[in-house]
Amino acid sequence: MSRSSVEQAELMLRLFEMRREPEMRRARHYVMHEFKPTAWDEVHYLSGEDGDRWFRMVTSYWEMVAAMVNRGFLDEDLFFDTQGEGLFVWLRVKEVVPEGRKHLRPTWLWNLEQMAIRQQAWREKTYVGVDKAIADGSKLKNSKAAKVKKSKKGAKR
């Protein structure tokens, strides 16, 4: 994989800005909170309904981003370390993908799937012991907020 660069950081910022566009925000909200398919026919693909349009907007966006990650335009470590929405989207839609591939094309959302598999493995490898490392190295543990929290705990006893 390529090393992080200024150009990659700039591309990530542009991709982030695309996610902030009002219609994309609505589409992302729909996929994250309302869209819970269990079968392909619940997708209503190409029906013209808002849900269909939002589903296609989000999945095509993340398929495009995943293709950039898969081909090394974005450093995996940098990308995986700073976002998780693509993985969430994959987990949300993966149940309907096999049937979708029968209806659309065999490679539908393949880039997203491959990226999600690697990101999940990256997380499992990278996050081992992270809780302890954060707790041990936290600058907050001796902060005023930590002391207030500690004193509130003691008051409850």
C-alpha positions as CSV (number, residue, x, y, z in Angstrom):
1,M,0.0,0.0,0.0
2,S,1.1,3.6,-0.6
3,R,2.3,5.8,2.2
4,S,0.2,8.7,3.4
5,S,0.7,12.0,1.5
6,V,-0.6,15.5,1.4
7,E,-2.5,14.6,-1.8
8,Q,-4.2,11.7,-0.1
9,A,-5.1,13.9,2.9
10,E,-6.6,16.5,0.4
11,L,-8.6,13.7,-1.3
12,M,-9.9,12.5,2.0
13,L,-11.0,16.0,2.9
14,R,-12.8,16.3,-0.5
15,L,-14.5,13.0,0.1
16,F,-15.6,14.2,3.5
17,E,-17.0,17.4,2.0
18,M,-19.1,15.3,-0.4
19,R,-20.6,13.6,2.5
20,R,-21.7,16.9,4.0
21,E,-23.9,17.9,1.0
22,P,-27.5,18.1,2.2
23,E,-29.0,15.4,0.0
24,M,-26.1,13.1,0.8
25,R,-26.6,13.7,4.5
26,R,-30.3,12.7,4.1
27,A,-29.3,9.6,2.2
28,R,-26.7,8.7,4.8
29,H,-29.2,9.1,7.6
30,Y,-31.7,6.9,5.7
31,V,-29.2,4.1,5.2
32,M,-27.9,4.3,8.8
33,H,-31.1,4.6,10.6
34,E,-34.1,3.6,8.5
35,F,-32.9,1.1,5.9
36,K,-32.9,-2.4,7.4
37,P,-33.4,-4.8,4.6
38,T,-33.6,-8.5,5.0
39,A,-34.3,-9.3,1.3
40,W,-33.6,-7.8,-2.1
41,D,-37.2,-7.0,-2.8
42,E,-37.2,-4.6,0.2
43,V,-34.6,-2.5,-1.6
44,H,-37.1,-1.4,-4.3
45,Y,-34.1,-0.8,-6.7
46,L,-34.8,1.7,-9.4
47,S,-38.3,2.3,-8.2
48,G,-37.8,6.1,-8.1
49,E,-38.7,6.2,-4.4
50,D,-36.6,8.4,-2.1
51,G,-35.3,5.4,-0.2
52,D,-34.2,3.8,-3.5
53,R,-32.5,7.0,-4.6
54,W,-30.8,7.4,-1.2
55,F,-29.7,3.7,-1.1
56,R,-28.1,4.0,-4.5
57,M,-26.5,7.4,-3.6
58,V,-24.8,6.0,-0.5
59,T,-23.8,2.6,-1.9
60,S,-22.4,4.1,-5.1
61,Y,-20.4,6.7,-3.1
62,W,-18.9,4.1,-0.8
63,E,-18.2,1.8,-3.8
64,M,-16.3,4.6,-5.4
65,V,-14.3,5.4,-2.2
66,A,-13.6,1.7,-1.7
67,A,-12.2,1.5,-5.2
68,M,-9.8,4.3,-4.4
69,V,-8.7,2.6,-1.2
70,N,-8.4,-0.8,-2.9
71,R,-6.2,0.6,-5.7
72,G,-3.9,2.5,-3.3
73,F,-5.1,6.1,-4.0
74,L,-5.7,6.4,-0.3
75,D,-3.4,4.8,2.3
76,E,-5.3,2.0,4.1
77,D,-3.9,2.8,7.5
78,L,-4.8,6.5,7.2
79,F,-8.2,5.7,5.8
80,F,-9.1,2.9,8.2
81,D,-7.9,4.9,11.2
82,T,-10.0,7.9,10.4
83,Q,-13.4,6.6,9.3
84,G,-15.7,3.7,9.8
85,E,-18.8,4.6,7.9
86,G,-18.0,2.5,4.8
87,L,-17.7,-0.5,7.0
88,F,-21.0,0.3,8.6
89,V,-22.7,0.7,5.2
90,W,-21.3,-2.7,4.2
91,L,-22.6,-4.3,7.3
92,R,-26.0,-2.7,6.7
93,V,-26.3,-3.9,3.1
94,K,-24.4,-7.2,2.9
95,E,-27.5,-9.3,3.4
96,V,-29.0,-8.1,0.2
97,V,-25.8,-8.1,-1.9
98,P,-25.9,-11.7,-3.1
99,E,-29.4,-11.3,-4.5
100,G,-28.5,-7.9,-5.8
101,R,-25.6,-9.3,-7.7
102,K,-28.0,-11.7,-9.4
103,H,-30.2,-8.9,-10.5
104,L,-27.6,-6.2,-11.4
105,R,-24.1,-7.6,-12.0
106,P,-21.8,-10.1,-10.3
107,T,-19.4,-7.4,-9.2
108,W,-22.0,-5.1,-7.6
109,L,-20.4,-3.6,-4.4
110,W,-17.4,-5.8,-4.8
111,N,-15.0,-3.0,-3.9
112,L,-17.0,-2.1,-0.8
113,E,-17.0,-5.7,0.3
114,Q,-13.2,-6.2,-0.2
115,M,-12.5,-3.0,1.7
116,A,-14.8,-3.9,4.5
117,I,-13.2,-7.3,4.9
118,R,-9.7,-5.7,5.2
119,Q,-10.9,-2.9,7.4
120,Q,-12.5,-5.4,9.9
121,A,-9.2,-7.4,9.9
122,W,-7.3,-4.1,10.4
123,R,-9.4,-3.2,13.3
124,E,-9.1,-6.6,15.0
125,K,-5.3,-6.4,14.6
126,T,-4.9,-2.7,15.4
127,Y,-7.3,-2.3,18.3
128,V,-5.9,-5.2,20.4
129,G,-5.1,-3.6,23.8
130,V,-6.2,-0.2,22.8
131,D,-8.4,0.3,25.8
132,K,-5.5,-0.3,28.2
133,A,-3.2,1.9,26.1
134,I,-5.7,4.7,26.2
135,A,-6.2,4.3,29.9
136,D,-2.5,4.1,30.7
137,G,-1.5,7.0,28.5
138,S,-4.5,9.2,28.9
139,K,-3.7,12.8,29.8
140,L,-7.3,13.0,31.1
141,K,-6.9,10.6,34.0
142,N,-5.3,13.3,36.2
143,S,-7.4,16.2,34.8
144,K,-10.0,18.2,36.7
145,A,-12.8,16.4,34.8
146,A,-11.4,13.0,36.0
147,K,-11.2,14.2,39.6
148,V,-14.8,15.5,39.5
149,K,-16.0,12.2,38.1
150,K,-14.0,10.3,40.8
151,S,-15.4,12.5,43.6
152,K,-19.0,12.0,42.3
153,K,-18.4,8.2,42.3
154,G,-17.2,8.4,45.9
155,A,-20.2,10.5,46.9
156,K,-22.6,7.9,45.6
157,R,-21.2,5.2,47.9
